[in-house]
Amino acid sequence: MPTVRTASTSTVRTATATAIRTATASTAHDPSSAHDASTSSSPSTVHDTSTSSSPSTVHDAISPEASSPPDSRPTPHPNRPAAPLAGRRIRAALIGTGAIGGGSHLPALATLAEEGETEIVAAVDIDADALTAFCAEHGIPHAYTDLDRMLQEQRPDLVSICTPPTLHREQTLAALRAGAWVWCEKPPVPTLADFEAIESQEGTDGGPYAAIVFQHRFGSGARHVRRLLAEQALGRPLVAHCQTTWYRNTAYYAVPWRGRWQTEGGGPAMGHGIHQMDLLLDLLGPWSEVRAMAGRLVHDVETEDVSTALVRFENGAMATVVNSVLSPDEVSRIRIDCERATVELTHLYGHSNANWRITPAPDVPEEEAAAWQDFGADVPSSHLAQLRELVASMRAQARPRSSGADGRTSLELITALYKSAFTDTTVRAGEIGPGDPYYTALHGGAPGWAPVGFTGSKCEGGQSNDSAVNDPASSKEVPA
C-alpha cells in the first residue's frame, strides 16, 4: 500500500479567480473524517492545496502525456458510465490532494487497489508543485490542474472529491455529466437547492450516482445495531439522544473564513454534528418534525456555536440533539432507549465494536441478551468500509447508500433545525422547498443571523452572494 502523505497545512499557492468558478471561499473537513483540508480563497485569489479548476475553465494539465485517453475506452454518453465495469478494475480519480484526500481517501482507494478492485489513474489539484510531488510519491500516473481536462482524457469511473464544500456542487455536476460516479466529502453542498441540482444530473437506470462520505454509518457496530432495530429485537425505539459536543477556542475562529455561512456552510450543526445526526437517522429512520434553538454564546461568528433540538421520528421516537464547540470534555454520543434495551455509542471521531454498549431490560432472557452482544468481526467505521460498499454498488449498477434521498435526509434535518431556531417555529419534514428562503441559504436571511449585506440574491451555480465575505486570509489549520 502506498505511503500516505498528508499535505502540509501551511503550504499556500495562488491562482487566478478564473481557476475556480463560483468559489468565493472554502472550508476544512472535521477530524471525524480523519484529517483537515487546508484551504481558503477570495473572489480575486485562491489559496488552496486541495481544489481543482472549474468545469468551465480549461487550464494546462501537469502531465502532457495524460492527453492520450485510455486504450479502447468509448466516449461516454451523458450520465452513463464510460465503459462496463465487469471484469476490470474501477478507474478512480482523486480531486484534491490535501490532508483529507491523502489521509483518508487515498489509503482506502489504495487498499482496494491491492485487492484488484480499483486503480488510481489521476489526481487533480491547483497546486502544481504539491500535486506533482503527491503523484510521484504515490505512483499516480496522471496529474492535472484542470478537472474538465482530466474527466475528458482519463474518463474515470469514480471521482473522489476532497475539496471544500463551496466547490462540491460544480465538481460533482461535472463528474456526473462525464459519466463518473462520485464519492464526495461531507457536507455535500451548502443547501437543499444545490443538492437537488445534483440529484437532477444523476443517472436514472444504473448510475452514475453521487454518494456522500458518511463513514460513521458503516462498520460492524452500526450494521449490528441497525439490524437489531430493524428486526425490532430490542422493541420499539422510544427515546434517543444525539450529542456532538466538541471544543474549539478563540484562536480556531480567528481564521477569517471560519464561522461564516458561505465559507464554512454552517456552524457546529452542519460542520461538526452532521455525522452523528446522519447515523441517528440511519438507525431510527425518517424524522417528522423538529423544534430547535441556536446561539452564539462565546465566539464572534456569523453562524451559531451551539444548537439544541427536539426531533420526533415517524416511528414515534423522540430525540434530543446537541451540537456544540464549547465543550472541553469532548464526546460524540448516540443513545437509543427501546422497550427492551438501551443502545449507546460513545466515541469521538470514529467507532469500533468496543464503543457500543447494549444494556437489556431486567426481564430480557440472559441467552437473548447475550446474543445481542455478538457484533461479529470488528470492522471500524471508516472511509474504507464505505468505499467497499460503494464499489459493490457500482458493479451491481445499484444506487449506493448515502446518495439520493438517503443522502438528502441529514441535510434536510439540518436545514429544518436552522429554520426552526431562527423562526421560533416547529418545522415538519418536507416543508422546505423552492420558494422557502431556507431552501437556498441555511440562514434563510433571518435578522441577526444572515451575513451583513445579504440580499437573498444568488450567484451563478446557486452559491449565495454574501457580500460580507470578501477576502478570507490563508492560515495554518487545526481540526474542524
N, C-alpha and C positions, 0 to 999 in steps of 0.2 A: 504494500500500500504506500503511495507517495507520502513523503513527509509533509505535514500540514503547515503551511506558512500563514501566520496571522499578520496582516498588513499593519505597519506602524501607524498608530493613530495620529502621529504628528506630521505625517507626510502630507504635503499640500501641493497641488498642481492647479494651474489656471487654464481655462479655455474660454473662448468667446461665448456669448449668450446663445448664439445660434447652435451651439453644440447640443443644447437640451431645450426643446420647445416645451412650454407650459411650466417648467420648473422654476419657481422663484425662491425656493428654499428647500431644505432637506432635513432629515431626522435620523436618529440612530435606532438600532434594534436593542431590545432589552436583554438582560442576561439570561432570561428564561429561554431565549433562543441560542444561548451558549456564549455569544460574543457580541461586541458592538461594531457597527459600521461607523466610520469616522467621516462625516460629511457636513458640508454647508454650502450655500450658494446665495446669490442675489440676482436681481434682474439683469445685471450687467456682467457678472462674472460667475464662474463655477469653480469652487474649491472642493475637490472631490476625489476620493480614492476608490469609489465603488459605484460609478454611474457611467452609462453609455450615452452615445449620441441619440438624438431623437429619431423617430421613424421618418420624419420628413426631410432631414438634413443629412447629406452624404459627406463623409469625411474619409480620408485615406485610411485603409487598413494598415496595421503594423506589418503584416506579413504579405509581401507581394505574391508569394506562392499560393496564398489562400484563394486566389482568383479562379483557380480551376475547381469546378464543382466536383463532388464525389462521383466516381465512375458509376454509370448506369442508373443514376437516380433521376426519376422523372420529375418534370416541373410540377409542383403540387397545384391542385385546384384550390380555390378559396375554401378555407375551413375544412380541409381534408388532409389527412396525413400524407406526407410526401411519398411514402412507399410502405408496402406491407411490413409488419413487424415480426411476423412469424419466421423463425429460423435464423434470426440475426440479432446482433446487439442493438440496443436502443442508443441512438446518437444524441448525446446531450451537450448543451452549451451553457456556460456559466456567465451570467450577466452581473457584473460587479465582483471585483476580486479583493474587496476589503475583508474585514475580520469575520463577518458572518458568512461570506462566500468561502473564504479559505478555512475557517474554523469549524463550520458545520455542514455546509452543502458539499464541499469538495470531498471530505472524508466519506460521506455517505455514498456519493457517486463512485468514488474510488473503490470502496468495499464491494459494491455491486459489479464494478468492472472486473475485479479479481475473480468474481463468481461467474463471469461471462455474460452478465445481463446488460451492461452498459459500456459505452466508451465516451470519454470526454473529448469532443472534437474541436472545441473552440472556447475562448473566453473573450469577454468584451469589457472594456473599461476606458475612460477618457484619459487616465494617467498612463501615457505610453511607456515610460520608463519602468514603473512598477508592474505594469501588465507584462512587458517583455520578460522581466525577471521572474514573475509568477509563473508564466507559461514554461519558461526554461526549467525552473525548479521542479515543476510537477509533470513535465512531459506532455503538455498540452500542445498539439501541433499548430494551431492557428490562433493568432492574436489579432483582435480588431478594436479599433476605436469607434467604429460605426455599426450600430445594431442592424440597420437595414441591410447593409452590405453583407454582414455575416449571415443573416437569415436567407438572403438570396443565394449566396455562394455555397454555404455549408448545408442548408436545408435540414436543420436538426429536427429530430422527433420530439425532443423535450428541451424546454428552455427553463432554467433555474434562475429566478430573479431575486437578487440580493442587494437591491438598491433602496434608497429612501422612499417612503410612501408616496411622496409627491410625483414620483416617476412611474409608479406601478401601473397606473391606468394605460398610459400611452405605450409602454413597453409590452404589457400584456396583450393589448389590442394588436400591436404589430406582429407579435409571435403567433397569435391565433389566426390572423389573416394569412400568415405564411404557411399555415398548416401544422404548426407545432403545438403540442400540449404545453401547459405552463404550470410550474410549481413556484408560487410567489410567496415571499415572506409576509408575515403579518405586520401591521394591519394591511389588508389587501388594497384598499383605496380609502380616501377620506370620507366618502358619502355614499348613500344608497343610490343616488343618481349615477355615480361613477360605476358602482357595482353592476347596475342593470345595463349600462353600456357594454360592459364586458360580457355579461350573460348573452346579450344580443348577438355577439360575434362567435359564440361557441358553436360547435357542430351540433347537428340535431340527430345524427344517427351514427354513433360510434366515435365521436370526437371530431376535432380536438376539444378538450375541456381545460379549464383553468382551476387548479386546486390551490388552496391557501395552506401555508405552513402552520398547522395547529398540532404540533407534535405531542402535546400533553394528552391528546385523545388516544394515542397509540401506546402499545406496550402491553405486557401480560396483565398488570394490575387493573388498568382501566377496562380491558377486554373482559376479565373475570367478573368485575362488579357490574359492568353493563349487562352481561348475560344473566346474572342473578336478579337484577332489577327487571329485565325484560320478561323473565320467566315468573316473576312475582314470588320467587322463593323466599324473599325477605318480607313479603306482604306489601301492602300499598305504601309508597313513599308519602310521608306526611309533612315533615318539617325539614328544611335544609338551610345551610349556612355556607356562603362562598366568600372567602377572605383573601385579599391580596394586600397585605399591609407591609410596605417596604419603607425605607428611609433614604431620602435624598436631601442633601444640605443646601445651604445658600450658594455655595460655590458651584454646585451642579447646575443651578438655574442661572448662574452668571453668564453661561454660554448664551449668546443673544437669541438664537433660534429656539431654545428650549422654552416650553410653556406657552408656545404660540399656536394658535389654531392651524394656520396654514402650513407651518413647518413641522410641527410635531403631530398634527392630526387631532389631538385632544389631550386631556390630562391623564391621570392615572387610570381612569375608566377605559380609555382607548389604548394607551401605550403600555400599561403595566398589567392591569387586571383582565385583559381580554382573554388570556389563556385559561384562567380558572373559570371565567364565565362561560367560555366555549365548552370546557369539559363538563361543567354543571348541566348545560343544555344538552350535551351529548348523552349524559346519563339519565336525565329526567324527561327529556322530550320537549315539545313546544311549550312556550310560555304564552300566557293570555293577557296579562296586564302588569304594569309596573308603576310604582309611586316612589319618587326619588327626591333627594336633596343633594346639593353640591355646595362647596365652599372654598374660599381662599383664606385659610386660617394662618398661614405662615409666609408663603412665598409671594413675591411680586411678579405674578404671571397673568396672562390673559385667560388661560384655562383654569380649571379647578385644581386644587392639590389634595382634595379628599371628596369622596362621594359615598352616600349610603342609599340603598334602595330596598324596597319590599316588592317581591316578584311572586305572582300567582301563576301556576302552571295549569295547562289544560287538564291534567290528571287530578287537580285539586290541591296538590302540594303547595306549600307556601315557603318562600325562602327570603333570607336577608343576604344582601350583597354589600360588602365594604371594600372600597379601593382607596388606598392611602399611600402617600410618600412621606408621611410624618411620623412613622412608627419605628423607633430604634430597635425594638425586638422584632426583627423581620420574620415573616412567615407567609406561606401560601397554604391555604387550607380549604378543604371541602368536607362538610359533614352532612349526611343524609340520615334522618331518623325515619325508619319504616315501622310497620306494625310489629315485626318480629325481630328486628335487629337495627343497630346503628352502624353505619359505614362511615369511616373517617379517613381522609388522606391528609397528611401533614408533611410538607416539604418546603423547598424554597424555589429552585429553578428547574427541577426535574424530579421524577419519582421512579422508584422500583417497587418490587413486591413488598419490601420491608417497610415502605412508607404508608401502607394501607393497614387498617385495623377494622375487623368486624366483631362487634360485641352483640351476642344474641340476647334476646329477652329471656327472663328466668324460666319460662315454660317451654323453651325450644329443646327438643331431644338432643342429648350430647352427640350422638352419631351424626345428626344432621348439621349441627353447629360445627363439628369437626370438618365435615365435608366442605363447608363454606370457606375454611381456612386454606384449602388447596388451590393456590393460584397458578400452579403449574411451573414450568421452567421460567426463570426470571428474565424477562425482556424489558429493560428500562424504557421509559418514554424517551424518544429521540427522533432526530431527523431521519436516521437510517430506518427505524421502524415504520415511519410513514412512507418513506420512499419505496420500500419493498412493496407495500400495498398499492402505491400509485403505479409502479411498473407492472404489477399484476393486472391492474385495471386497464392500462394501456394495451397490454397484449390481448385482453379479453374484449377490447373496444367498449368498455363499460364506464359509465360516469363514476369517478372516484369520490370517496368521502371527502368532505370539506370543500366541495365545489358546488356551484349552482345554489339551489335553495338550501342545501345543507350547510354551505359556507356562509350564506347570507344571514342566517339566524342570529349569529353573535353580533354582527354589525347592526342589525335591526334592533336588537335589545339595547345596545349601547346608545344608538340614536334616540330611542324612546326614553332611556334613562336621562339623557341630557334634556330632551324636550320636557319631560315631567319636572325635572329640577328647576328649569328656567321659567316654566309657565305655571308652576304650582298646581298641576293637574295630574289626574291618572291617565296614562296613555295605554291604549289597547293595541294588541298585535294587529298589524295590517293597516293601521290608520295613517301611517306616514307614507305619502306617495307624491307624485307630481302635483305641484301647487302648494305643498306644505313647505314652509321655509326651512324646516329641518331635513328635508329631502336633499337639499343642495348644500347645506352647511350645518355642521354639528352644533354650532352655537345658535343657529336659527335667527341671527340678527337681534337676539334678545338684549335689551338695555342692560348695561352693566357687565355683559359677557361678550358681546361681539367686539371685534377689534376696532380701535379708534379709526374712523373714516370708512368703515364698512358700509357699502351702499346696497348690497344684495346683488350686485352685478356679477357676472361670471366671465372669466377669461375663456379663450378658445380651449377646448378639451375638458371643460367642466370644472376647472380649478377656480377657487374663489379669488376675486380681485381685491384682496385685503391690502389697502394702501399703507397700512401701518407697518407692514413687513417689507422693508426696503433694502436692507443691507446687513444681513447677519454675518458676523465675522467667523472665520475659521478658528478652531481651537482644538487642543488635545481633549479627547473624550474620556469619560468614565462611564460605567454601565448605566443603562437607562433605568 
